[in-house]
Amino acid sequence: MKTNIEYTPEILFLTSYPPRQCGIATYSQDLIKALNNKFSGSFSIKVCALESGEATFHYPAEVKYTLKTSLSEAYHQLAQTINNDKTVKIVLIQHEYGFFQKQEEAFLQFLYLLIKPVVMVFHTVLPKVDVILKEKVNRIANACEAIIVMTNNSAKILVEDYDILPAKITVIPHGTHLVLHENKELLKEKYGLKGRKVLSTFGLISSGKSIETTLEALPAIIKENPEIVFLVIGKTHPEVVKIEGEKYREYLESIVKLYELENHVVFINSYLTTPVLLEYLQLTDIYLFTSIDPNQAVSGTFSYAMSCACPIISTPIPHAKEVLTKDTGIIVDFKDLRQLAENIILLLNNEPLRNALSINTLQNIVSSAWENSAVAHAMLLNKISVSKIPLRFSLPEININHIKRMTTNIGIIQFSKINQPDIDSGYTLDDNARALIALCMHYEMSGIKKDLIYIKKYFNFIKYCQQPSGNFLNYADKDKTFTEQNYSVNLDDANGRAVWALGYLVSLKKSLPDEIISDAEAVIHKILPNLETIHSTRAMAFAIKGLYYLNSTTNSSENLSIIKTLANRLVDMYKHESDAEWNWFEDSLTYANSVLPEAVLDAWMLIGEPIYKKIAMSSFDFLLSKTFNENGIEVISNKNWLQKGAEKCPFGEQPIDVAYTILALSNFYDAFKKDTYFQKMKIAFDWFLGNNRLHQIVYNPYTGGCYDGMEENNVNLNQGAESAVSYLMARLTVEKYLNPEETQISCQLIIEKEVKGMERSGNN
């Protein structure tokens, strides 16, 4: 009897691979890790490890095959093996000329023997080619479904010098690591460099790095900056050691002795782990890249330095010329030690310029984070696959570290600079109300007692903002003093959010301490008499949501009366503005749109008025039609509201609006069980993970923060309270639809992280 066996699609990487010490090996391992983290349920990734000479290694489990690149017969055998392997759907090859130098013809025959689609990643693209090289590259290209290069310059060379069709070429920049961006001075102290100005370079050492140029420039630099130290990080390249031993390193050491630089140069002759390497780069004041190869298309070391926000001085390799502008770095001529010294001195003596270059560099490089590289690779693999690979984004672990970092004894700080809290931005009722809801949701799911500390902080700030009249102020500075801003803006929305948060808090009275609940009930009852005077659209909606939760534990005719009054106002607004093509409450779609139909839905679920249900559904479906398309979700821009009859602005999307949409979709799905709401909820959440207009992550899994918005061509790297809390609310909402076993695993991971954190701080 025949059976149809379904295999998980497998992507086979042909590459050098750790423990082999090689830049491409590290690159491949980082890319595979990112792909597995982002799309673990979509495909599996295996490796065919390239080995040169007699070298053999003990590989990790993902290495399925090996190829001795010096043996011609091995290529034919491998092609047959791959062709017979039913699980392999695509072969992705990391190409460097040195890998196949001795068996170029065997490699070409291997490509033509393969019956699986091939993606070729060119790490080197040589310009001004001769006829022989052009023919070789064209034969490679003809055997491939797609070609990946890492710079626009490389793509241009392939088109103009090799006559390769642009449609076959995809540019995916060299991946970079997301970095926590620790305090530079604390890191210097950790590594014994306190009080020093640090220059650094890293990578496998060879004469092509021209490290001697920096050493010879150092005496002039030291005269102006005697505290300087130059870190040369990395072992000698294994292939160089095979040929000439440590000749080049000994040459560098002789220069150090000649110029008496022993107190200013440190050779770190190790292959550092990635976390340690990233810390060295974060403490670096200026990163130096002095390669003398004008054809070096891309440098992984260069990319790592940019991800750590290093101000960079580089020679004009194509990668540098493409990403370094006057706002992001400095380019100097090859082996020009005078230029190098002058520009190092310029940056060392100008801290504001260094800081500006640092921020601009980070903004320029973040799109190439490994997570974004994984999204770009997965999209390409899906495109060329014979049978499309269904891409399913993996849910990140729930992580509240950034929210904790943003929280002081007063409450949650409003803004951050990158991922560092900006205490000068002060505090708002808005952010603390949202944070209270998010931490209550987190506590409800995990039961972690430490959450109560944060719940109390956010609630106490809300209580502090309440005035004798019952209404709330919104803005307080870093010293908890209310600012003049409170008296120049409308605070209705902030008051509505406070009611939402307080109502949600009280709805958890069975699981929260009695004193918090009784205190919250007193605060919310103090504002109840004022709610019927609210006419701001969103303030009414937030208030209805809060009273809906309050009524779940306190069935009150007064609450129902207020809800009915506010809901009727929303109904009247809808009747006034809606027509056959515009089913909405106002003449424009602005911010927090989804809370309006959601509030009317809440009113229907409590009161049962048929018109509430009808308007809730028609307005929500109208909103969804304006925010969902074939690309996923694109919420209304904060740059330009969508006016009735106007075109939608294509950028300026904020996490809070995506999160509010997810909360509303959850509410509508629970009420009506329409699968379309559930599917849109998953699509909307994937917006945070890279399924968006820019195909870039908005949630940062390393910090636990969320970027503040998606602009026309980039994400806003700041990770303020609003965005972080909005993401957490969305993540926790999605969590409740997992099966119980998955939820239990999520809770266990959270608890384990909490325990480890307590152990590190000594709070056992």
N, C-alpha and C positions, 0 to 999 in steps of 0.2 A: 504494500500500500504506500502510495506517495504522500509525503507530508511537506507542507510549506513551512520551512523554518525561517523565522524573521530574525535577522541579525541586527544588533545595534550598529549603526554606521560607524566605521572606523576610519580615522585619518592617520596615515602612516607618515611620520616625519623622517626624512633621510637627512641626517645631520651628524656633526660631531656632538658628543654629549658627555656631561660630567659623569665620572670624575676626571675625564680628560680636561686639562686646563687649556681653555681656548675661548676666545671672546664669543664665537658663534655657538659654542656649547652652552655657555651661560645664557646667551640670548634665547636659544631654543628652549631651555629649561624654564626661563621666566615666561615665555610666551605660552608654553604648554600649561604651566600652572595657572596663568590667567584664563586661558580657554576653559580649563576644567572648573575653575571657580565660577565663571560666568555661565557656562552652558553644560553643567555636569550631566543633565538628563538628555541632551540632544545627540551626543556622539561620544565615542571613546577615542583616545589618542594613544597610539603606540609609536615606538621609535625604532628605526634601523640605524644603529650607531656606526659612524665611519671611523675606521681605525687605519692608522698609517704605520708602515714598517712592521716591526715585530711587536709593537705595543698591544697589550690586551688589558682590559679593565673589568672590575666587578661592578656591574651596572645595577641601577634600581629596577623595580619590577616593570616599569613601562617600556623598557627596552626589550623588543620582541625578536629583532634580528640584528646581525652585525654584518658589515661589509669591509673586507680588507681591500682598501682602495688601490693597492699596488698589484693585485692579482687580477689579470684580465678575465680569467674564466669565472671569477666570483660574480661578476656583473651579470653574466648570462644566467647563472644559477639563481641569483636573487630575483631577476625579472620573472623567471618561471614560477618561483615561490610566491611572489606577490600576485601574479595572475591567477594562481590556483587558490589563493586565500580569499574566500567569499566574503569575509568580513570587511576587507579593505575596500573602501569606496573611492578614496582620493589619495594620491601620493604628493606630499609637499616636500620639496627639496631645497635645502639651504645650500646655495652655490657660492663657492669661493674658488678661484682658479687653482690655488695651491692644493685643494683637496684631490683633484683629478688630474693633476699635471702630468703624471707618468702614464696615465691610461685614458687619455682624452677620447680616443676612438672607441674604446670599450664602453665608456660612459655614454657616448652618443648612441651606440648600438643598444645599450640598456634602455635608454629613453624610448627608442623606436620599437623595442620589443614589448614594452608595457601596454596593456590594453585598458588600464585604469586612467582616469583623468589626472593630469600632472599640473601642479602649480610650482613654478620656479621662482625662488627668491634670490635675486642677484645682490650680493653684498658689495661687489665691486663692479663698476661700469666704466670701462676705459674709453676716453674720447679719442678722436683723430686716429681711427683704426686703420690698419692695413687690410688688404683684400682677404688674407688668410683668416685673421681674427674675425672679420665681419662675417665670413662664411660660417665659421664655427658657431658664433652666437646665433646666427639665423637658423642653423640646423637645430640648435637647442630650442629656440623660440618656436619653431614649426612643430616640435614634438609636444608642446605644452598647450594646455587650455588657457592658462593665464600666467602672467609674469608680475611679480611684486618687486618694486624698488622702494627705497626709503627716502628719496628726495625728488623734488620736481626736476632738479637738474639732471639726475640720472634718467628720468623718464624722457626728458628732452633729447638727451644724447642717443637713447635707443631709437627714438623716432627719426632724428635728423641724420645721425651717423650710421645707423644700422638698418634704416628703412622698415622698422617694425611698426605694425599698425597700432595707433594709440588705444584702440578699443581693447587690445589684449593686455594693456599695462594698467596696473593699479598702484598708486602711491600710498604706502602705509609707513609712516615714520617709525624709526627705531623706538621701541618701547622704553618707557621710563617708570621709575617707582614713585608711587605716592609716598610722601614723606611727612612725618609729624611736625617737622620744623621746630626742633627743640631750641632752648636758649643757647646761643653761640658761646657765651662766656662760661656757662656751666659745663658745656662739652669740652672747652679748652682746659678747664681745670681737671676734668675727668682724665684727660690724656696727657697731663703734665705740661700743658702749653699755656698756662695762665700768664697773662701780660704780654703774650707774643702776637705779632701780626703774622698770619699764616698764608703762605703760598703753597699750592699743592699741584701735583699731577699724578695720574695713576694709570695702571694698565700693565700688560705684559711688556717687559722692557726689551727694547732692541734699538739699534743705532738710528732707525728711521724716526724715533721719537725726538731726536735732537735735544736731549735733556741738557747737553753741554752748553747749549745756547743760554739757558737760564743760569747755569752755574757761572758762566763767564760774565753775565750781566750783574750778578749779585754784589760784587764789590761796590759798584756805583750806587746800588739800591741801599746797601748797608750804611753808607755815609749819611744818608738822609733818614733812614729808618733802622737804627741799630737793633731794634727788637724783632727784626724779621727772622722767620724760619721757613725753610723750603722743605716740604715733605715729598719724597719720591716714593710713591706707594706701588708696590708690585714686584713679583718675581721676574727673572729673566725669562723670555719666551722659550718654552721647551724645545721648539725647533731650532732656535738660535743656539741653545746650549748644546744640542747634538752636533752642530757644525763647528762652533768656536768656543764652547764653554762659557766662562764668565768674563771673556775678554773685554766686552763693552762696559760692564759694571766696574771692572777694575780700572778702566780708563776714566770713568766718571769719578771714582774715588781718588784717582791721582790728581784730578783737577781740584777737588776739595782740599787736598793737602797743599797743592801749589799755591792756592789763593788763601789758605788758612781759614777755611769756611766751616771747620768742624763744629762750631757752636751755632751754625746757621743752616745746616743741611742734615736731614735725618732720612736715611734709607730704611724703609719698612719693607724688608725683603720677604714678603709673605703674600699668599693668595688669600686675601681677606674674605670672610663671610660678608654677605650683602649688608646685614644690619650694621656691622662695624664699619664697613666702607662708607655707608651713607652718613654715619656719624662723623667720620673724618671730613667728608665733603661739607657737611653742615657747619663745621667749625672753621672752614676755609674762608679767608677773606677775599682771595683772588685765585681762581683756577687758571692754570696755564696749559695750553695745548700747542706744542711747538713742532708737530709733525712736519717732515720735509717732503712728504709725498703729495704732489699736487693733484694726483688722481684718486686720493682716498675719498671715496664717495660718501662714507658715513663713519662715524665713530661712536661706539657704545659708551666709551668713557666720557665723551663730550656730552652725550645725552644725560648720563647719570649726574654730571655736574650741574646741568641746567635744572634737573628735577629737584636738586637741593638748593636752588636759588643762588648759585654761585655767580658773582660777577666774573666774566670770562674774557681772557685775552688769548687770541688764537691766530695761528697762521691761516692763510686763505685756502683751506681745503674746500671743496664744493659744499659740504655740510655747513661749515661756518659761514660761508658767503650767503647761504640761503636763510639761515635762522638768526644770524647776528646782524643787527642794525645799530645805528648810533644810540638807540634806546635800550639795547639789550647786551652790548658787548663791544669789544675793540678788536680789530684785525690788524696784525702787523705782518711785515714781509718775512719770508722764509729766512732763517738764520741771521736776522738783523737784530743783534743784541742791543744796539743803541736804541732802536725803536721800542724794543721790549722793556728795557730799563726805564725809559722815559714814561711809558704808559703805566707801568707798575707803580712808579713813584706818584704819578698823577692820581691814580685811584687810591693809593694808600693815604694820600694827604687830603682826600676829598670824600669824607664819609657820606654826605648827602647823595653824591653821585653814585657811590657804591650801592647805597640802599635803593636808589631809583633803578639802577641796572638789575638789582636782585629781584625786585617786584616784577619788573617788565619781563625779565627772563622767565620767571615762573609762569606768568600769564601766557607767555609764548609757547611754553613747552607742555602745559598741562593736557592739551588735547592728545598728546602722544602717550599718556599713561598706559601702562600695560592693559588695564581694563578696557580702554578705548581701542587699543590695538587688537585685543581679543574680539571686540564687536566687529571691527573692520574685517578681520580675517574670517570670522564666522559668516558674515554677509557674503563675502566672496566665495567661500566654500559652498554655501547654499546655492549661490547663483550658478556655479559650474557643475554641481552634482547632477548626475543623470536622473536619479530620483531625488527630488528635493528633500533636504534635511530640515525637519521641523525644528526651528530654533526656539528653545524654551529657556528663558532666563532663570538662573538659580536665585532663590531667595537668600539675601545676605543674612547672617546671624543678627539677632537684635542686639544693638550696641548703644548704650546710653552714656558712654564715656565723655563724649563732647558736651552733652547737656550738663553733666556733672561739673565739667571743667568751666562751663559758662556760669555756674551758680555759686554765689557767695552766701554769706549769712543773711543778706538782705533779700535776695531773690535771683532771678536769672537776668544776666546782663543783656542789653539789647543787641549790640553789634559785636562783630569780631573783625580783626585784620588777618586775613587768611583764616587760620584756625586758632589764633590767639585772642582770647577775650579782650575787648576794648572797653575797659572800665570807665573811660571818659564818656562813653555813650550813655551811661546811666541805665535806668530801668523803666519799663512800662507795665501798666496794668494789662495791656493787650497780651504781651509775651508771657507774663506770669499766669494769666488766665489759661492760655493755651497749654503752658507747661504743666499746670495743675491737672488739666484733663488728661494729658499724655501720661503723666506719672501715675494717675489713678488707673488708667487703662493698663499700664505696665504692672502695677501692683495687683490688679484684678487677675491678670494672666499668670504672673510668676509667684505671687505671695511673698516676695522678698521684703523682709521687715525694714531693710535699710531705705526702701523707697519712702517710708513714712517720714523720714527726715526731710526729704525734698518736698513731699506733699505739704508738710507743715510750713516750710519756708515760703512756698508759693501762695498758700492760703493766707499766711500772716501778712504778706505784701498786699494782697487784695483787701484784707481787712484794714490795713493801714491806709489804703487809698480811699476808704469810705468816709464821706463827710457827714456832719450832723444831720444834713437834709436827707441822707440815705443814698444820694448819688455818689459817684466815684470820680476822682481825678485820675489821670492816666500817666503823666510824665514825672519822673523823679531823677535827680542827678545822682552821681556816684556816692554822695553823702546822705542820700535819702531825702533831700530837700525838694519839694515840689517846684517845678520850673514855671516860667512865665508862659511856656507853650500851652499849658492847661487852659489859659484864659483867652487864647487866640484861635483855637480850633474847636470844632464840634465834637463833643465827647460821647454822643449817643451810642456810637458803635462800640466804644470801649465799655460803656455801661452794659450794653447788650451781651458782650462777650463775658463780662463778669457774672451775669446771671446764668449764662450757659455753663460756665465752669462751676459755679456754686451749686446749681441744680444737679450737675453730673456727680459732684462730690457727695451730696446728700443721698443720691440714689444708691450709693454703696454703703449705706449705714449698717448693713449686716456684717460687713467685713472690715470697716474702719473703726478706730477708737471712738468711743461715745463722746469724749470731750471735743473732738474735731467736728463731729456731726452737729452737736448742739450749738457750737459756736457758729458754724456755717449757716444753720437754720436761722439764727438770730440776725446774721448779716443779710441774708437774702430777704427775710421778712421786713427788714427795715427799708428796702428799696421797692418792695411790691407796690405800695401806693403810688409810686412815681411812674410806673411802667406804662400806664394808659396814656400818659402825656407824650410818649415817644412817637414820632412820625417818620424817623429815618428808616428807610426800607430794610436795610440789613440789621439795624439795631432791633427792629421788631422781630425779624427772623431769629436772631440769636436768642432773644428773650423767650420766644415760643419754645425753642429747643431746650433752654434751661428749665422752663416751667413744665415741659413734657417729662423731663427726667425727675423733677421734684415731685410731680404728681404720681410717679410710679411707687413712691413710698408714703406720700402725704396726699391722699385724695381730698382735694379741697375745692369747694364751689367757687371760692375767690380766685384760685388759680385758673379754673376752667373759664371763668368770666373774663379774665384778662386775656387768656389765649384766644377766646372767641372774638374779643374786641380787636386784637391785633391781626388775627387771621382775616377778619372781615375787611380790614383796611387793605390788606394785601390783595384780597379778591377784588375790591373796588378799583385798585390800581391796575390790576390785570385787565379788568373789563374796559377800563378807560384807554389803555395803550394797545391792546392786542387787536389783530385783524387776521385775515386769512393767511398771511405770510409772516406774521410777527406775533408769536404766542408768548408774550413776555409782560412783565410788570412795569417796565420803564421803556423809554424810547432808545435805550442803549444797553449793551451788556458791558459791565464794568468789572469790579473785583468781587470775589467771594460769591459768585453768581449762584452756585449750586445750593447755598443755604436757603434761598428763597423757596424753590419748590419743595425742598426737604422740610422746611418749617410748616408749609401748608399740609404736607403729608402727615407730619406729627399731629397737627390740629385735627385732621380727619380721623386718625387712629384713636384719638381721645374722644372727640365729639360726634363723629360719624356723619357730619354734614356732607351730602353727596357732591355738592359743588366744590368742596375742598379736594376731594379725590380727583375729580375731573381736571381741575386747574393744576393740581400737583403733577399729574401725569403729562398733560399737554405741555406745560411749561418746561418740565424736565426733559422730555423728549425733544423739544425745540432746542434747548440748550445743548444737548448731546449732538444734535445735527450740526451745530455751529462749532463744536470743539473736537469732534472725532472725524477722521478721514482715513484714506487708505494708508497713511503714514503712521497712524496711531492717534494719540491725543495731542492737540495743539490748543491750549487754553487761551483765553482772551489776553491780549497784550496789555501790560501796564504802561506801555509807551503811548498807546492810542486806543481808547475804548472803541468798541464796535457800535457805531451809530446805526440806527434803523436805515436800511437801504444803502449802506456804505460797504466798502471792501475791508476785509479783516487785515490788520497789521500782522506780518508774518514772524515777528520776533518780540522779545520782551516777556517771556513766559516765566512765571514764578512758582516755586514749589507749593506755596500755600494753596493756590487755586487747584493744582492737581490733587493735593491731599483732600481738600474739601469735596472735590468731585468723587473721590474714592469713598469718603464717608457717606455721601449722598447715595451713591450706587449701592453701597452695602444696605442702607436703610430701605431703598426701593426694592432691592432683591429680596430682602427678608419679608417685605410686605406682600409682594406679588409673585415671587419665584419665577420671574421672567429670565430665561437664560441669557438674553442679550445684555442685561444689567451685569450679570456675573462675569461674562466675557469682557465687557468694557472695563470692569474693575481690574481685571488682570492686565489688560492692555495699558490702562492708566498707570498702574504701579510700575510697569516696565519702563515708563518714561524716566523714572529715577535711575534706572539701570543701564540706559543707553538706547532704548527704543524711542528715539525722539528725532526732531528735525536735524540736529547736528550729529546724531549717532555718537554722543558723548555721555559719560556718566554724569549725573547730577548729585547722586549720593556718593560720598567718599567713604568706602568701607574701612579705610585705615584709621581715620580720625573718629568715625562715627558721626561726623557732621554732614551737612547738606549744603551744596553751593547755593548762593542767594538768588540765582536766576540764570536764564539762558538768553543771551543777547543775540545780535544778528549773526556773529561769527565765532562766538566764544561763550564759555560759561563765566559767571562772576565768581571768582575764587573765594570771596569772603563767605564765612559759614556762621551767619548770625543765628540768634535764638529762634526767630520766626521760622526759618527754613529747617533748622534741626528738629524743632518740635513738630512741625507739620509733617516731615518725613516719618517721624516716630509714630504719629497718630495713624498715618497711612499704613505703615508696616504692621502695626498691631491690629489694625482692622483686617488686613489680609490674613493675618495669622489665625484668626478665629475660623477660617474656612478650611484650614488644614485638618487632616484626620487626627484623632486623639493621640496616636503614637508620635506623629511628627511634632505636635504641640508639646508633648511631654519631653521630647528630645530638646526642643528649643528652650523650654524652661530649665532643663538640666544644664544646658550650656551656659545660660545666664547665671544660674546659681554657682556653677564652677568658677566662672569669671569673678563673681563677687567674692567667693572664698579666697581665690588667689590674690585679689586686690587687697583683701583684709590681711592676708599673711604677709604681703610685701610691706604693708604699712605698720605691721606689728599689732594690729587690732584683732587678736585671735578670740 
